């Protein structure tokens, strides 16, 4: 990083205008602009004044300490990720809150902090009162806006925008603000997923391309099907049909070896069981509960780093370190809670198959 880029970085991080910096140094704002665009550089006699103004060392101004800061921020993110991999979003939020006291305007930390708060209070539903929802929503939005404000033009700010969009669309209903962000996003033909693989060669390039294909396609498909299943204008029979299609397509894409997608397949089967129960198709409901358990078990016991079977996904593996959980619940926990919530025990009282299923579930949960 050039000294001009460093001055611009420090000025923006500390929310200082070019005019304010120029006034403090007794120079023109045009001179500051020239520095930041690398057309000229400060005289060596001006370095102490610049360092004192920004409260940094002259080494930092010259770029010596910037790499150390970047390394420290990445280490903080790595530590925060350990909480996320365990589903401990509250622990992640508490940890990042303390780290942001050291780096108050670091976009990556601000975005991760906002994400942890969103997962804990909204996705996990810990904001159980309207006033708390308003307070936490305002905090999340403010953190993302700070992250966007202090993001450099060369930095990827999509994470902060994604969190903001989820908050506006799903939790505050502010579609006008969401629209502004959405319209600023690139078309699918000009995204990271489209071009990132071209930075690499051979198998590594193939892995990036396959990963983008798998996650983009399955995410869009599953979200579409899931929306239909929660639209009251569709009948239970239609919802069951779309859920069957959802599961069938996932199995087709992964050639019957879904790896990480076993978790989604468990939820899909459980949802079918609920609709079968509402239609009074008891046998089909029980079969889907058993399928949901089988998929939950395959998800929780899958080998670490398992490869996907089909040749079009051959370079992708399923390492657990890549998986970030929004909650501490296992797939077993989710299934058990839904069985209790929907009162399946009342429907299948004294049913041997159901009792066997429930016993296995309880044994898994207690571990």
Buried (B, 14 or more C-beta within 10 A) or exposed (E): EBBBBBBBBBBBBBEBEBEBBBEEBEBEBEBBBBBBEEEEBBEEEBBEBBBEBBEBEBEBBBBEBBEEEEEBBEEBBEEBBEBBBBBBBBBBBBBBEEBBEEBEBBBBBBBBBBBBBBBBBBBBEBBEEEEEBEEBBEBBBEBBBBBBBBBEEEEEBBBBBBBBBBBBBEBBEBEEBBEEBEEEEEEEEEBEBBEBBEEEEEEEBBBBBBBBBBEBEBEEBBEEBBEBBEEEEBEBEBBBBBBBBBBEBBBEBBEEBBBBBBBBBBBBBBBBBBBBBEBEBBEBBBBBBBBBBBBBBBBBEBEEEBEBEBEBBBBBBBEEEEEBBBBEBBBBBBBBEBBEEBEBEEBBEEBEEBEEBBEBBEEBBEE
